[in-house]
Amino acid sequence: MRYMLIGVVGNYGNENQGDEAILEGVLVQLEKTYAIQRDHVLVFTNKPEQTCRKYGVQAKPLYIKKKSAPGSLLATIRHHKSIIRKLDLLIIGGGGILMDLYINGLVIFGMYGWLAKRCHTPFVIHGAGAGPIKTPLGKRILKKLGNTAASVSVRDTASRELLASIGVIRPIQVMTDPAFQVPISQSALRKSTTPKKFGVTAVPYFHENYWPEENSGKYERYINGMAENLDNLLQKHTHIEITFFATKHPHDTNVTKDIQAVMNFPERTTIVEGALTHRDIIELIGEQDIVIGTRLHSLILALAVEKPSMAVSYHPKVRDFMEQIGFSEKSIFIENIHENGSFFLDAYRDMTQDWDDTQAQFKTASEKMKGQGGRITVPPTL
């Protein structure tokens, strides 16, 4: 079925390259499944001009900025009502947008569902991650959004269970993250004989310039734990090289600088400065042998490129992902990283006992995830 105009709303145009990979994945799914040309897609984004230029889509601002949050919400409703009324379908997702860690974000996405309903425009929740949801307001918004949607699909079973637990009664499909649909070049899919190149990402865990709640003690323990783990790896294996890269610049880049500053072997590390696109990140990951990821999409893109990986789980979605692909033992909770200075070293030892088999296992997991991508479920009446 070909539609005249499809709307897509998510955390786009926010310099988070994981979300940019999700958007391209959604566009690929629309092209493959329904032959939707990109100029028939309208993306609601934080940077309309950039999104339009990058993907060849139409674009509108995610919200209209005013002096207050309520003022911005009302202005967005007034401005976007006529736009959403013209859509044949609105896609809400993917990404981890169904959570109240940042309550304003959930209010915005809930508003889009409410506005679509008022405008008689069908909408779907597609490939999203849910949780954590801890506030009564967050539960009410998400329950209403899920039960009003024409269809609901999430990227893991934990998200499905959470939505069901708060009262979403619609059938909930589990699919893989849309980012797995991003095309991967053959050059990025290289295999190695001796794993020596590590790509490492970090996240501003409880940092005052990023996290909703600042806690300098937790941040410093995390930084020191990462540094100790990496130092132990470098001390034991003198051939290893570490490249720090960011999926959200400059926030994550600054964290890697803090880690590097307290390391004993900083000269054996390199920090990729400047912003990378998600396609740049795919190519960079292709040059690595192993990825140590905190951001979920550094791990998703690593698996898309069939790279073995370890995870530092700062959010339940990271742990859920590692369990989903069958490598939960290669994941450590971020609050425990300072208590186990040999986690990376031990995981590396396990991986290299049979390196060819390790690479084969991650390749199999990659193929499975790509094969479970699913399709965007649209209302049958359209």
C-alpha positions in Angstrom: 0.0 0.0 0.0 1.4 3.4 -0.9 0.5 6.4 1.3 0.5 10.0 0.3 2.1 11.4 3.4 3.6 9.5 6.4 4.6 11.3 9.6 7.4 10.1 11.9 8.1 11.4 15.3 10.9 10.5 17.7 14.1 11.8 19.3 15.5 13.0 16.0 17.7 15.9 15.2 19.2 15.8 18.7 22.8 14.9 17.8 22.3 11.4 19.1 23.6 9.1 16.4 21.8 6.1 17.7 18.5 7.8 17.1 19.7 8.9 13.7 20.4 5.3 12.8 16.8 4.4 14.0 15.4 7.1 11.7 17.2 5.7 8.7 16.1 2.2 9.7 12.4 3.4 9.7 12.8 5.0 6.3 14.4 1.8 4.9 11.4 -0.2 6.3 8.9 2.2 4.7 10.8 1.9 1.4 11.1 -1.9 1.4 7.6 -2.7 2.7 5.3 -0.1 1.2 7.5 1.6 -1.5 7.2 4.9 0.3 9.5 7.5 -1.3 11.3 9.7 1.2 9.8 12.9 0.0 6.5 11.5 1.1 7.7 11.2 4.7 7.5 14.1 7.1 9.7 13.9 10.2 9.1 15.9 13.3 12.6 16.7 14.5 14.7 19.1 16.6 16.6 20.2 13.5 14.2 20.3 10.5 16.7 21.7 8.0 19.4 19.2 8.9 17.0 16.3 8.9 15.6 17.3 5.5 19.0 17.7 4.0 20.4 14.5 5.4 17.6 12.1 4.5 15.7 13.8 1.7 12.4 13.9 3.7 10.1 16.7 4.6 10.6 18.0 8.1 8.9 20.1 10.8 10.0 21.1 14.3 9.3 18.6 17.1 7.9 21.4 19.2 7.4 25.1 19.1 9.7 26.7 21.7 8.1 29.2 24.1 9.2 30.6 27.5 7.6 27.7 29.5 7.0 24.0 29.0 3.2 24.5 29.0 3.5 27.4 26.6 5.6 25.3 24.3 3.1 22.4 24.4 0.1 24.6 23.6 2.0 26.4 20.8 2.9 23.0 19.3 -0.7 21.8 19.4 -1.9 24.9 17.7 0.8 24.9 15.1 0.8 21.2 14.3 -2.9 20.4 14.3 -3.3 21.3 10.6 -0.1 19.4 9.7 -1.1 16.1 11.5 -4.6 16.3 10.0 -3.1 16.0 6.6 -1.1 12.9 7.4 -2.3 9.5 6.3 -0.4 7.8 9.2 1.7 9.0 12.1 4.5 6.7 13.3 5.7 7.3 16.9 9.1 5.7 17.3 11.4 4.0 17.5 14.0 4.5 20.2 13.7 4.6 24.0 11.1 7.3 24.0 8.5 5.6 26.3 10.0 6.5 29.6 9.7 9.2 32.3 13.3 9.6 33.1 12.8 12.8 31.1 9.1 13.4 31.7 8.9 16.3 29.3 9.8 14.0 26.4 7.0 11.5 27.3 4.6 14.4 27.5 5.5 15.5 24.0 5.1 12.1 22.5 1.9 11.6 24.4 0.7 14.9 23.0 1.4 13.6 19.4 -0.8 10.6 20.0 -3.6 12.7 21.5 -3.4 15.2 18.7 -3.5 12.4 16.1 -6.6 11.0 17.7 -8.3 14.4 17.7 -7.4 14.9 14.1 -8.7 11.4 13.1 -5.2 10.5 11.9 -4.3 6.9 12.7 -1.0 6.4 14.6 1.2 3.5 15.5 3.9 2.9 18.1 6.8 1.3 16.2 10.0 -0.4 17.4 10.1 1.7 20.6 11.7 0.9 24.0 9.6 1.3 27.1 10.8 2.1 30.6 11.7 3.0 33.2 8.2 4.4 34.1 8.2 5.4 37.8 5.7 8.3 38.0 1.9 8.2 38.1 1.8 10.8 35.3 4.2 8.7 33.2 2.0 5.6 33.6 -1.2 7.4 32.7 0.3 9.0 29.6 1.9 5.7 28.4 -1.2 3.6 29.1 -3.4 6.0 27.2 -0.9 6.2 24.3 -0.6 2.5 24.0 -4.4 1.8 24.1 -5.2 4.5 21.6 -2.6 3.5 19.0 -3.7 1.4 16.0 -0.8 -1.0 16.6 2.0 -1.3 19.1 5.5 -2.8 18.5 8.4 -2.7 20.9 12.1 -3.7 20.6 12.3 -6.2 23.4 10.2 -8.4 25.7 10.9 -6.3 28.8 9.2 -3.3 27.1 6.2 -5.5 26.2 5.9 -6.7 29.8 6.2 -3.2 31.2 3.4 -1.9 28.9 1.2 -4.8 29.8 1.8 -4.3 33.5 0.6 -0.7 33.4 -2.6 -1.6 31.6 -1.9 -1.5 27.8 -4.3 -4.1 26.5 -3.7 -3.9 22.8 -1.6 -6.8 21.3 2.1 -5.8 21.5 4.5 -7.1 18.9 8.2 -7.6 19.7 10.6 -6.7 16.9 14.2 -5.7 16.7 15.4 -2.2 16.8 14.9 -0.4 13.4 18.6 0.5 13.4 19.3 -3.0 12.4 17.8 -2.2 9.0 20.6 0.4 8.2 22.6 -0.9 5.2 26.1 -2.1 6.2 29.0 -2.0 3.7 31.0 -5.1 3.1 34.2 -3.3 4.1 32.8 -2.9 7.6 32.2 -6.6 8.0 35.8 -7.6 8.2 37.0 -10.4 10.5 40.3 -10.4 12.4 42.8 -13.1 13.4 44.1 -11.4 16.5 41.8 -9.0 18.4 43.7 -6.0 19.4 41.6 -2.9 18.5 39.0 -1.9 21.0 36.3 0.7 20.4 34.9 2.2 23.6 32.0 4.5 24.3 31.0 6.2 27.5 27.9 8.1 28.8 27.7 11.0 31.2 26.3 8.9 34.1 24.9 11.3 36.8 27.0 14.1 35.3 25.6 17.6 36.1 25.6 18.8 32.5 23.5 15.9 31.2 21.8 13.6 33.8 18.4 14.6 35.3 19.9 14.1 38.7 23.6 15.1 39.4 25.7 12.9 41.7 29.4 13.6 41.5 30.3 10.6 43.6 28.6 8.1 41.3 30.1 9.8 38.3 33.7 9.6 39.7 33.3 6.0 40.7 32.2 5.2 37.2 35.0 7.1 35.6 37.6 5.4 37.9 36.1 2.0 37.3 36.2 2.4 33.6 39.8 3.6 33.7 40.9 0.7 36.0 39.3 -1.9 33.8 40.9 -0.5 30.7 44.3 -0.1 32.3 44.2 -3.8 33.5 43.4 -4.8 29.9 46.3 -2.7 28.5 48.8 -3.8 31.2 48.1 -7.5 30.5 48.0 -7.3 26.7 50.6 -4.9 25.4 49.3 -5.2 21.8 45.9 -3.8 22.5 44.9 -0.3 21.3 41.9 1.7 22.5 39.8 4.1 20.5 37.2 6.2 22.3 34.3 7.4 20.1 30.9 9.0 20.9 27.4 8.4 19.6 26.4 11.6 21.2 28.9 14.4 20.9 30.1 16.4 22.7 28.6 15.0 25.9 30.1 11.5 25.6 33.4 12.8 24.2 33.9 14.8 27.3 33.4 11.7 29.5 36.0 9.8 27.5 38.4 12.6 28.2 37.7 12.3 31.9 38.4 8.5 31.7 41.6 9.0 29.8 42.8 11.6 32.3 42.9 9.1 35.2 44.3 6.2 33.2 47.9 4.8 33.7 48.3 4.2 30.0 46.6 7.1 28.2 49.3 7.1 25.5 47.8 3.8 24.2 44.4 5.4 23.7 42.9 7.7 21.1 39.9 9.9 21.4 37.9 10.6 18.2 37.2 14.3 18.4 34.3 16.0 16.7 30.8 14.8 15.8 30.4 11.6 13.8 27.3 10.6 11.8 25.8 7.2 12.4 27.4 6.0 9.1 30.8 7.3 10.2 30.3 5.3 13.4 29.5 2.1 11.4 32.7 2.5 9.4 34.7 3.2 12.6 33.3 0.2 14.3 34.2 -1.9 11.3 37.8 -1.0 11.9 37.6 -2.4 15.5 37.9 -6.0 16.7 35.8 -5.6 19.9 33.5 -2.9 21.2 32.9 -1.9 24.8 29.7 0.0 24.8 27.6 2.0 27.3 25.2 3.7 24.9 22.7 1.1 23.6 23.2 2.0 19.9 27.0 1.6 20.1 26.2 -2.0 20.9 23.4 -2.3 18.3 25.6 -0.9 15.6 28.5 -3.1 16.7 26.2 -6.2 16.4 25.0 -5.0 13.0 28.6 -5.0 11.9 29.0 -8.4 13.6 31.6 -7.3 16.1 31.9 -9.0 19.5 31.1 -6.6 22.3 30.9 -6.1 26.0 28.4 -3.8 27.7 28.5 -1.4 30.7 24.8 -1.2 31.5 23.8 2.3 32.5 20.1 1.7 31.7 17.9 -1.5 31.8 17.6 -1.4 28.0 21.3 -2.2 27.7 21.1 -5.2 29.9 17.9 -6.3 28.2 19.6 -6.1 24.8 22.6 -8.2 25.9 20.2 -10.8 27.3 18.1 -10.7 24.1 21.2 -11.6 21.9 22.4 -14.2 24.4 25.5 -12.5 25.8 24.3 -11.3 29.3 27.5 -12.6 30.8 29.4 -9.9 28.8 27.4 -7.2 30.5 28.1 -5.4 33.9 25.9 -2.9 35.7 27.5 0.5 35.6 27.2 1.0 39.3 29.4 -2.1 39.8 32.1 -1.3 37.4 34.4 0.2 40.1 34.1 -2.9 42.2 35.3 -5.3 39.5 38.5 -4.0 37.9 39.0 -7.2 35.9 35.7 -7.4 34.1 37.0 -6.3 30.7 40.1 -8.5 31.1 38.1 -11.6 32.1 35.6 -11.1 29.2 38.5 -10.7 26.8 40.1 -13.9 28.0 36.8 -15.8 27.5 36.4 -14.3 24.0 39.9 -15.2 22.9 39.9 -18.8 24.0 38.3 -19.5 20.6 38.3 -16.2 18.8 36.9 -17.6 15.6 34.0 -19.2 17.4 33.3 -15.9 19.3 33.2 -14.0 16.0 30.9 -16.7 14.6 28.5 -16.5 17.6 28.1 -12.7 17.2 27.7 -13.1 13.4 24.8 -15.5 14.1 23.3 -13.2 16.6 23.5 -10.3 14.1 21.8 -12.3 11.3 19.0 -13.3 13.7 18.4 -9.7 14.8 18.4 -8.4 11.3 16.0 -11.2 10.3 13.5 -10.3 13.0 13.2 -6.7 12.0 9.5 -7.0 11.3 7.5 -4.5 9.4 5.6 -1.3 10.2 2.1 -2.4 11.0 -0.5 -0.1 9.5 -4.2 0.0 10.0 -6.0 -2.2 7.5 -8.5 0.5 6.5 -5.7 2.7 5.0 
